[in-house]
Amino acid sequence: MVKERAIKSAYWFIEIAAREEGKKLLVRSRRLRLLPKDNGFDLLNDGHLESEKEGETERHAGNEEELDWCSLAWVCCITVNLYFNLVKEIRTDHFAVAYYVAAWGVPFILSCLPLFGDYYGPAGAWCWITDDHVAWRFGIWYIPLFVLIFLMMSCYIRIFYVAKRRAACQICAAF
């Protein structure tokens, strides 16, 4: 109930600000897009934004794709860093550039690939790879996502096992 009121208050504030400016406001938050249309705020039109300019859908879809990939890539970098530090006992100070390339460069390249085939566009309630190119969705996002999640889980299981074994050895050595 409190969350719903906060979201409605945010909508109200955005609507007033948009009226004062005399312009249509583009709202890009996925949380706001999931609200029903009958909430008294008509910023969305059938799941798509009211004022889409030519090419803007592709730009926003590419931005969302890149930022989603960046989030996942940074989590992977943190996992790899923890694995090297704890399991392999390797200092990772010199890996900073590799982490930046992995977390910013690779997502940029992956988010640009659908642009070459003009695969970005309206995809339901937000902009992403269109419904006509489901294979691209799986190849660019879902398959790598689940592979990386599986690899990170494997790393964390190994990290947990090594940390537990070291803790047990320290306890045995204390006696």
QUIPEFEN-V738784 format. One record per helix or strand of 3 or more residues. SS is the DSSP state (~ for helix, > for strand). FROM is the first residue (numbers start at 1). LEN is the number of residues. If there is no record, write none. Layout:
ss:SS from:FROM len:LEN
ss:SS from:FROM len:LEN
This chain:
ss:~ from:2 len:20
ss:~ from:30 len:4
ss:~ from:37 len:3
ss:~ from:56 len:31
ss:~ from:93 len:24
ss:> from:120 len:4
ss:> from:126 len:4
ss:~ from:131 len:44
